[in-house]
Amino acid sequence: MTQDKAEQTLMQGVDETPEEDYRLLIENQTDLVVKVAPDGRFLFVSPSYCRTFGRTKKELIGHAFMPLVHEDDRAATAEAMAKLREPPHTCTIEQRALTVDGWRWLAWSDTAVLDPDGQVSAIIGVGRDVTERKEAEAALAAATRQFELAVEGGEIGLYAASLSPVQMSVDARYLSTLGYAEGELDVDPQTWIDMVHPDDRDRVQGLYERATHGDSDRFEAEYRMRHRDGHWVWIQDRARVYERDSDGRALRIAGTHTDVTRRKVAELKLEYLVDHDELTGLLNRRGVWQTVRRVHVQGLRSGRPCCLAILDLDHFKLVNDAYGHGVGDEVLKWVSEILRREVRQADCLGRWGGEEFVIALPETNEVQARTALERIRESVAAQPLEIKGQEIRVTLSIGFATCHSDEGDPRDVLARADMALYRAKNGGRNRICYDGHDSGVYAVSMAVLVQSALQTARILPAFQPIVDLHDRRVVAEESLARIVAADGRVLAASSFIDIAGQLGLLHRIDSMLLSATAARLKVSGDTASKPLFDFVHLSGDLVRHPDILKTLARELDGISSSSNGAPSVVLTLSERQITAEMEQVARALAPLLDLGCKIAVSDYGGEASSFRFLIHLPVSFIQLDANLVRLASESARARSILATIQHSAQDLGITTIAKQVEDEDTLQRLVELGVEWGSGYLFGPPSDPS
C-alpha cells in the first residue's frame, strides 16, 4: 500500500461525520460552551452549561444570557462583547453569574463568527468557573491592604538585604524612624550595626550571626539606634532569611523595622517601678530585700564581713502633723538625696517604708560601717531644710548589725539592726547604735573614741628614749601616739591604731604627731639636753597625702631656718604598712628629705622585711624587729641573723637600733653583736603624753 493510499484510508469518515465529533467533544467538555446571537440570545448551550445553571436547553435557547449576569458586571460584559466587532474579534471577560450554587465567578473567552460580509453573525464563548481563584485573589488583596495599612499606621519600615554581594535597601518609613529623608542615608549592614547602641551591639550582632550562619531562619531583637538628632530610638527588628547557599549561609534576608520607643519606655518605667519607690527614686522594699539577700549571700561565700543598717527620721510624724503630708514628702525626698550623695559607691540604699531607710554595706566591718553611717547622720543633721519659708531640722536615728557567718537568713540581721535602732531611739535619738558580738561592740566603741579624740585634739605624743647601748646615754627620742580619754585614761597606740587604719585616719594621727614634734623642736631649740634625733612614724596612709607632708615641711623649714641647721627629725617607715611604689614614696617624702630629715626603717628582720627601702631610699637607721631582738639571748640562729644584718648595716653606714630591750642578758648579747642603739623599759618607760 502506498503512503497516499494509506492516508486516504485513515482519513475516511473524518469529513463524513464532523458534527458527531463536535457533539461528542462538547458534551464531554467540563468547560462551559455557548453560542449566542449578536443580540445576546442563546443559539446553543453545552450540557455542562445547563448543569451549571440548572436549566434545560429548551429553557435557555432563544433567551438572552444577560439576565443571568450580576447587575454590577453587565456593563463591563456589554463593553467587552462590543469589542468583538473589531479585529481580532476576540475578547475575555470575568463576570459573576447566578448558578445553581449561587453567584459564581466565570471567566469567558469569546470569539466572533463572521458572515461573508465580515459582520458578526454569532459569538462562540468558552467559560470556566474561577470562583476559588477570585476569592483567593480577593483575600490576598485584602491581606495586602491590611498589611499596607498596618505598615503605614504602625510606622513600620521595611528592608531587604543581600549578603552576596552585600547590598541593602530600606524604605522611606525605615529612614524616617531615624530622622532621615529618602536619599539622605545609605544603609548597609555595617552602617546599621554602627548605629546600634554600644550596650546593645554585641547582643544584636550575636543574634544576627546566628540567623545568617544557619542556626535559625528568624532574627528578632529589640535594640536602640541613634537618631539623626543624637537621641536613641528603640527599634523592634523582625526578619527572616529566605535564601541560603549550599553551605547554609544566608544570601537574602528581609524584615520589618518598627519604632517601639513609647512602649519600651513605658515597659522600662514599669520595670523600674516594680523595684523602686516612686516618691524618692530609691529602691523600694522589694528592691531592698533582693539587694539585702544578694549582699548577704556574697558575704557568706567570700567570708568577708558585711553590715545592714536601718535609718529612721526622728519625730517625722510631728512634721506631717504640723506642715502636712506634702511637706512630709518633700522632707523624704530631701533626705533621700543626701543619703544618695553620702553612701559609698558599693553600698545599696533603699526606702524600707514610711520614714525608714535601709543601707546594705558589703565587704564592710562594724568599724567601717559606723564611720560611713556617722558621716551620713552628721550630714543630715547639719543641713536644715527650708520649705515655704519654714526651716525644718531633721535628724536620723540609726541601728546597724554585722552579718555573722552562721546566720543563714538576712532577716535575722535586719531584726538585730532594728533592735539597735530601737535603742538609738530610746537613747535620745540622733545617734547610732550597734548590735553585734563583744569584739564588734569594742571595735565600734574604739572607733567612736578615735574620732572624738581627733576632733578634740586628744591624740598626743609620748616620748620613748633611745640610748647608746654602750654607755646608755640618751641619743634620741621616739614619739608614740596616745589617746587621753575624757576620764583621764591613757590608751597606748596598740589599742587603737588598727581601728584608725580601718577608718582611714592614720594620716591624721601621723600629722598630729609630726606637728607636735615640730612644736617641741621649736620650744627646745639648741639646748644641751636636747636629743640628737626625734623619730616619728609615718604610715602608708600619710604617704598617700603628699599635701600634708608639704605643709609639715614648711613648718620644719621655719624651725631649721631659725636654728641655722637641718631638723633632727627621723621619718620611720614600715614596709608592712607602706605598699606604694617606691617612686610614689620618694616623691611624697622629697619635701622633708630636701630639708635634711633622715629615714629609718622599722621592724627590720621581721616578716615583711626586704631590701626595697635600703636600695631606693637614703636610709640612715634600721630599727630591728622586736621579736628578733627578744630571741637574741636564747637563739643562736637569731643571733646569726642579727649579726648578718649588723654587718650589712655597717657596710652601708646605717645605724642599728634594737627595739623592746627588756633585760640585761639581751642587752649584753646585742652589744656583743655590735648593735649600736636601743630602746625599751630597761632604759625607761615612755613619758606621759604632752
Helices and strands as residue ranges (DSSP letters): H 3-11, H 18-27, E 32-36, E 42-45, H 47-53, H 57-60, G 66-68, H 74-82, G 83-85, E 90-99, E 102-114, E 120-129, H 131-153, E 156-163, E 166-170, H 172-177, H 189-195, H 198-212, E 218-226, E 232-244, E 250-259, H 261-275, H 285-302, E 307-313, H 316-323, H 325-342, E 348-353, E 356-361, H 366-382, E 385-387, E 390-392, E 396-402, H 410-426, E 432-435, H 438-455, E 459-468, E 474-484, E 490-492, G 493-495, H 497-503, H 506-524, E 533-538, H 540-543, H 546-563, E 569-574, H 582-594, E 598-604, H 612-616, E 619-624, H 626-630, G 631-633, H 636-652, E 655-658, H 664-673, E 677-678
